[in-house]
Amino acid sequence: MAEGSRSDGLQGAKIGPPGGPLPDRWNSRGWAMTFQVWGWRREDASQVLAWVPDAEGGRGAAMPRRTPATKDPTAVERANLLNMAKLSIKGLIESALSFGRTLDSDYPPLQQFFVVMEHCLKHGLKVRKSFLSYNKTIWGPLELVEKLYPEAEEIGASVRDLPGLKTPLGRARAWLRLALMQKKMADYLRCLIIQRDLLSEFYEYHALMMEEEGAVIVGLLVGLNVIDANLCVKGEDLDSQVGVIDFSMYLKNEEDIGNKERNVQIAAILDQKNYVEELNRQLNSTVSSLHSRVDSLEKSNTKLIEELAIAKNNIIKLQEENHQLRSENKLILMKTQQHLEVTKVDVETELQTYKHSRQGLDEMYNEARRQLRDESQLRQDVENELAVQVSMKHEIELAMKLLEKDIHEKQDTLIGLRQQLEEVKAINIEMYQKLQGSEDGLKEKNEIIVRLEEKTNKITAAMRQLEQSDSDLLTQTRTIAMSLVKYASSDTQDQYKLVKDISF
């Protein structure tokens, strides 16, 4: 173990003042912060005073550096918030390394970090009108992260399920704390600032989250992944908290810096002293462990000596058993040789019988081979005939399919003709019904005509009678007139004309 290192892996002697290098443990894990979190100067802290409001709401009269009138106020605000975020993140990491990486909710640098992040997220936020008042909250864009980053659905559901939160600002503060505990705050905000078209619904065009300063702050947040935060969000009152930045934590004079350097040096010396004491304790424990190990080795050595004596006795017994086994092996070998001679004679006799039987088997093999040749030729002929039959079968199946298709077409035609026949039958029945109705009407008309003819005959007979009576009356009138003419010869001329007119 190198000089100045500690048992927890952090090199206490190398934890220098701001501007020094990162610890070796961070470099080994790939956590080298490229955002120069450790390189801030005191001049950076003085820039924060440019936006500190005084008691009357203005910029204050005691500002050490006044922003020129030609600068854009929104750009100055973004720069101030960026510098404040740098200082808060740097201070939180430095204090966490000296205090311990696991932080709780009451830790002042951690509280100031959440306040600074709240101010950064509120910058340039659009005002939304409601029924009662104007609403300006950061919960809207943070809630949008769930749609862009699927892993953020769990944290959003957890925030909505918290019973003590009543305002959107409280939910946003709880969301920031849970994101820090998950070490995903940088990832969540990175996927949010990429979607500027969606952020434009919540922020103005000059907002910090819409400009490059927002990307820089997101990059700085990556350094917080080395910190373990243990925050109790459920019992904390996040709705009524007032977010006020405490600048006294970041604005230090030269004496404080010198005292801080001396404190760091003293802490390094104390760390080295603690290291030496710890090393001495470890050496003492190592010596005691070695003594105990020597005692155990001596005990084990005596046990091994006893076991060695027992093993020698066992070896002697095993040698005697080996001698007995060798003698028995010789007897078994002699018996096996005799048995082999007997079996050799039997094998020779069996070989002669095998040779005699082999000749008969060869003749049978030749005969079977000839039969196999004939059978294979016959099989080839049968296969050829089978192929012809198969082709004929395919042709017959094709013809059957064509016939079935023709039959189906004829059946369809027959069905159509039957339908037409049924339609013709229906038309004939309808025409027959109409004919029956017309015949009945004709019979009625004939009866009416007969009646009219009878009436006509009667009328003609009556007219004939009237004509006959008229003729009779005319003849009578004429006779009367002639008689009157005869007797009117002696009358006057006027009477004669009257009688003449009547006669005619």
Summary of the structure (lengths in Angstrom):
residues: 504
radius of gyration: 65.0
end to end distance: 177.0
largest distance: 216.0
contacts: 1237
relative contact order: 0.06
helix: 75%
strand: 2%
